[in-house]
Amino acid sequence: MLLQLPTENIAIQEIPINKNVKLFVKREDLIHPQISGNKYWKLFFAINNYIAENPKKPYIITFGGAFSNHISAVSAVGNLAGIPTLGIIRGEELKDEWRENPTLLFAKRNGMNLQFVTRKEYRHKEKLTEFLQKEFPDALIIPEGGTNEDAVAGVKMMLNNETKDFDYLCTAVGTGGTIAGISKYCEPNQKVIGFKAVDDDSLENKIFKLTLKKNFNLIDSAFGGYGKIKDENIRFINDFKEKYGIPLEPIYTGKMMQKVFELINEEYFPENSKILCFHTGGLQGIEGANLLLEKQNRNLII
């Protein structure tokens, strides 16, 4: 087994706020230095089962954008296990710029081969997947973001006896795999809230297909759109780290926590509620975000 179960429970850290609710963060970002947060669990079964079944000539292929946490994590898995990996990267223009991109540079240093495709080609990932599966019949092809049934089963590991004591379970939402796992395996009395980092009207249906449950709500926390970073996001992330000692990235968890604070101030949560937010990692993305912010002469994320 390549990806191991942790020997101790992941820390749950209280965020002291002077409100009539209690707020906590489950530090999934600490599970592994390179395979961080929900990516660890979304890959857990897919990788371990595949390696067990294909010990001789394993090969892993996946998809992602320029600053993808998933691309970073899969490349780290490949490096750790000595398995060749291929990343199908959205944006043909990046083929001449990848050395300036910290995520893609990290992936290359981990041994991942990068194949850049146009954004139009990337939108038809199903066709690309069919083509790649024919060309590499023994390869493990993992979808963008890692979201599939194996991922949902892996996310179950983010829940344990300690998480049963909370009224609300909150997570950022990209492709929907993490919230699907939390929704499928949480306690019947718990309410699940997904904070959407993307403007995707199909997400609710995608999540339902993975869970066959409708015990979750989706709240927009894109703050202007996926990958958009506003000055207010930077201020919140930097203040949060200074006050509570927890780093946040600006695309997923940072925006989720900012929206949670807004909801608390609006008294969205009933009095005496216990709220648990999952820190889904992705801190590798801070470096790339700061490169873009620096070019725009804006404040950086600390």
Secondary structure as UniProt FT lines:
FT   STRAND          12..15
FT   STRAND          22..26
FT   HELIX           28..30
FT   HELIX           38..53
FT   STRAND          60..64
FT   TURN            66..67
FT   HELIX           69..81
FT   STRAND          85..90
FT   HELIX           92..96
FT   HELIX           98..100
FT   HELIX           102..109
FT   TURN            110..111
FT   STRAND          113..117
FT   HELIX           119..123
FT   HELIX           125..135
FT   TURN            137..138
FT   STRAND          140..142
FT   HELIX           144..146
FT   HELIX           149..155
FT   HELIX           156..158
FT   HELIX           161..165
FT   STRAND          168..173
FT   HELIX           177..185
FT   TURN            188..189
FT   STRAND          191..196
FT   TURN            201..202
FT   HELIX           203..211
FT   STRAND          216..220
FT   TURN            223..224
FT   TURN            226..227
FT   HELIX           231..244
FT   TURN            250..252
FT   HELIX           253..265
FT   TURN            266..267
FT   TURN            271..272
FT   STRAND          274..278
FT   TURN            283..284
FT   HELIX           285..295
FT   TURN            296..297
//
